[in-house]
Amino acid sequence: MAKKIALDAGHATGIAGNKTPDGIYEWTLNNKVALAVAKNLADYEVTIQRIDDVTGKTDVSLAERVNRTNKIMPDAFVSIHHNAYNNKWGNHSGVEVYYNLNRKNEIEKKIATDMASAKSANTGIANRGAKTAAFYVLTCDTKILAILTEGGFMDSTIDHPIITSSKGQEAYAKAVSDTLIKHLKLVKKEKIDEVKAPAMKVGDKYILKTNTMGYYTSADAASGRDARFNIEAGDYWVFNIANGMINITKTKGYPGSWINPNTVSIATSATPTTQTKPAVIGEKYTLINNTAGFYTAADALENRNQRVTVLAGEYSIYNIADNMLNITKVSGKAGSWIDPRLQSTPTISQSTVEKRYKLELPTAGYYTAVDAKAKKNQLVTLLAGDYIVFNVSNDMLNLTKVPEQPGSWINPL
C-alpha cells in the first residue's frame, strides 16, 4: 500500500520578517525545496499532499495546517523552513531539525537526527543537530511522524549563497527525501514494460476519455493550479504540446485549453468520505451538511476563494478532480466544486436541527461553517435571543429567526 506524506512550505509571501535581508521571501525558498522533495519521490509508492497555500499568497494558520494534516492522516508530516537570527547579515550558520518536545517519539528523533546529518553533508552547511521544540505545527495526531526542518540561515553570509542556489535547494531536498525513503521504507513504483504508442504530434486527433480540468497555460496544467474550465470527454485535435502538457481544441488550427494527460485517468477515482463507494460522474450525491462551494477544484482542495455556500440536499456529480467533486442540481451542467472531506458526520446530533436555541450573549455570525470553526471572516453579530437551528456541520450551528430559511453560522464552542 502506498504511503502518504504531507509537505508544508512554512509561512507565505508578504509576511514581514520572513525573508532574507536582500528581500527573498522564506516561503519562496521553502516552496522550491518542497517541490524538489515531491519530484525526488515521484518514482516511489507514495502520495504527496501540500497543506500550505501552494501559491504562497495566504499564510495558512498553524491550527489549520494541523487540521488539514489530521484530515489526511499521512504517515509523515514535514514542515520545511529556513532559519534566521536577527535579519541582519552575520556569520552564524547551520541546519537543524525539530521533533515534538512533549511526545519525544524515538522514531521522530531518528528521522530528525538523520535528516540533519544528511542536510549538512549534502549542502556543506554546519550541522546544529536534532532538537526538540513545542512548535504548534508538530502537534498533529500522534500516529503521524511530525518533523520541522530548518535549512541554513537566511541572514547568514555563509549560508545565503547555498540556500538561494538551485544546487543548494536540491541538496536540501535530497536530504529530506532520502531520509523519508529510509525511515518510511518507501519502495519504487513497479515499471511495466509496454508497447509505446507513437509520439503525439501537433495536428493529431486526441480522444479525451473522461472529463478533466482545462487551464490557460501549460505551466498551470503541469502544476494543477488555477483550473479555469471543465473539458468534457470527447474527440479533439492537438493544437500544441509543451512539457508533457497538451493543448486540445475542437476547432483544428485554433488554440483550445491546456490539459495534463497524466491526470485524466485519475479523474474517476475519488472516494469521498461520505459515500460508501467511489464517486462516479453522473451519479447522485447526497450533501449531508451545508458546505463551502468553489469555482475550481484547486480552490476547493486548498479551501480558498470560496464563492458560495452549497446547501444540503440531493445533487448529481458533474466532475471529479483531485478528490474534489463538482456537484450540480442540473444534470449535465457544471455546478460548484466542494471538498467531500468536509462532509464528516457532525458530533452535534443532527436531531438538533429545527430545535430552539437560546443565544445568551451577542455572538459572531459567519457565512460558512468553515469560517465559524476558524473564527475568520465574520459577517454579522447575532444579538442575544431565541433562534431556530437550521443546520449543523462540524460542531457549528446555523441559527435563523425564520423557519426553513438559512441564517448565520456560529461557533457554539
Helices and strands as residue ranges (DSSP letters): E 3-9, H 26-40, E 46-50, H 62-72, E 76-83, E 95-100, H 106-123, E 127-133, G 136-138, E 145-153, H 160-163, H 166-184, E 205-208, E 212-214, H 218-223, E 229-231, E 234-242, E 245-249, E 257-259, G 264-268, E 284-287, E 291-293, H 297-302, E 308-310, E 313-321, E 324-328, E 336-338, G 340-342, G 350-352, E 356-359, E 363-365, H 369-374, E 380-382, E 385-393, E 396-400, E 408-410
